[in-house]
Amino acid sequence: MIRFGVRLTLAGGREALVRLVVMAGAVALGVWLLVSTLAGVNAVDGQFGRFAALRPMPSADGPLWWAERNDYFDGQSIVRIELAATAADAPVPQGLPRLPAAGEYYVSPALADLIAQNPADQLGARFPGRQAGLIGDAALPSPGSLTVIVGSTPEFVSQLYDAQRVSSFPTEAYGIPLAALDLILSVVAGGLLFPVLIFIGTATRLTAARREQRFAAMRLIGGTPRQISVVAAVESTVAALFGTLIGFGLYLGFRAQLAGIPFTGMPFHIEDVTLGPLMAVAVAVGVPIGAAVASLVALRRVRISPLGVVRRVTPKPPRWYRLIPLLLGIAELTFFIGRVPEHSTAQVAVFLPGLLLIMVGLVFAGPWLTMIGARLLARRAQRPATLIAARRLADNPAAAFRAISGVVIGLFVTTVSVGIIQTISAERGANVDALAVSTMVTKFEHEHDDIPAPVVASLAADGSVRSVTLIRDNPMNDGEHAGTVLCADLARSPEFGRCADGAVVAWVSEGFMRYRAPHGSGIVWPTAPLTEAQFAAQPVIEVVLSTDGSTAGLERSRTALQRAFPDLRIMPATEWDHTNDQNSQLSGFQQLAAVIIFASLPIAGCSLAVSVIAGLADRKRPFSLLRLTGVPLGVLRRVIALESAVPLLAAAVLAVAAGLLGAQLFLAAQMQYTLHPPGLTYSAIVAGGLLLSLGIIAATFPLLRRITGPETARSE
């Protein structure tokens, strides 16, 4: 029977070939996304381990002094590590052949390229001595990581802020926490795999009625239930094997592109994007087995009796209790507003079930909502097409909703992703303008009594520097104005604001800018009750450089400031530099959302197309008989359009509303934010997805003419 099943699958005519291609394509897409998801999780785990390679284990009497600071270059963050050995047995971190001596440094390959491509006074001169070599990949989270490890003296490193003595480094990479692993898997599974699983399920039902009739005929001529099960399992397994093989091929072909997607804010090493042997075997074996089981479940009526296929009755209508999972998910998220646990593991356990319950609840409640909508449509029907479509929807709402369930999940995931990410971006994103980008600020951890005049003159001599302003401490710091400035100095930098008329000293914010507060030439700073002598007696807390905003000028100033003040805790930076890391992470989230959006909606559209085509193929005889009785083809087209479009549009409204509600509940509970309504981009995506879905429905109309001709009624 296995050989017979293979022959039916591969040489069963055009219909069998179409079914094989569609099923194999659906499985291939599912396997590709599944293994890519698993490989992506492994990549995150590997990246986390590379981070840990340069996280030393402190000890009170360790033989190595270690201090880490953040530097910047052209909007990119540089990790700068200063170290100094106090004994010959000082530990060596992964990625280095040996410890750099004083006057030596090791750099990552990406930073070495930057140093070679730019003048020394913009970057290379920041690192004293000579380059001793490159840092190995074991200590670099990403191929583009900018890292430098500088050798120095114990006397210098020990005085740096947050300096610590080190006894050893981890010998094994730390894996990402189990809670984070669950979070990544659940988010991606919900966003990508739900539509894919729906697509696979829809594809396996392709020409289901025709297959049931064929297998019922085999039963009538003596085939046993076991033989029928073997033939059906072979047919699905062959398609699943082809699809699994293609899916693994797609994964290998697009592995490099997957490594370049910065889900965490930075791309991955391609060797980290990999599947373990157990994962690969589990997918390769599990998917065909799952397809075989699905085919056996689909043929339960044939196994009961060879005449079971013709014993078709109207299914029981769905009941209201299908709303319970949806309501439970909403209630769960609502309950934890103001009650969010502090530990991240507990937070994952709180939010994931709620969002997944809403997602499952949409699918579970969809048939009941479709039935309610169909009954309302039937009551107001005034045309034959509307009445036929409404009655068919009401008779089997589960089948009608199944066709659009992938679109519903895609829209829900899109809405939640865009709503959360756009709100976080709006609340946390940098409010950076030209002034914030062009202003270089140096903050001192240990205030200087004064800044040597030659240092100020050297900074001002750069042609890109417009002014150098010293901000001194405010002895009456009110939290809002941490510094004071001489009005005569401020007059030379009107872009930062001005003093009140007649003032000598003014209170100002650090760097002349407060987070999310107005700044610029229109600001009038409050007058400080200090004389010029009293102002001069205060220590300097900041040096502020107004520049022309050019990259070369900013980086020259940054390098000059670091050379003048080598023990800075906070490196010279613009407001853009400080927010760049956060923006990179938000950008990573946005790219992840884009992947989910642009993968889930087309998959959902494919599911809709297969479902509509399968429905036409299974009903071609009834439609052909209607045409023979005089029903115009236009009426049948309107029936198909109403059967698909009405539940589609109604479910789209529900999915968008549920997505906005889910996003609001999550934001309110976790971050105390109010949802920022998605903008035009989101509206364009949703409208485009719905128009694509309606276009797919319309594209099946030519098929309706071909399959409902008189010859169909005669041949059946």
Summary of the structure (lengths in Angstrom):
residues: 716
radius of gyration: 33.3
end to end distance: 27.1
largest distance: 110.4
contacts: 2444
relative contact order: 0.12
helix: 61%
strand: 11%
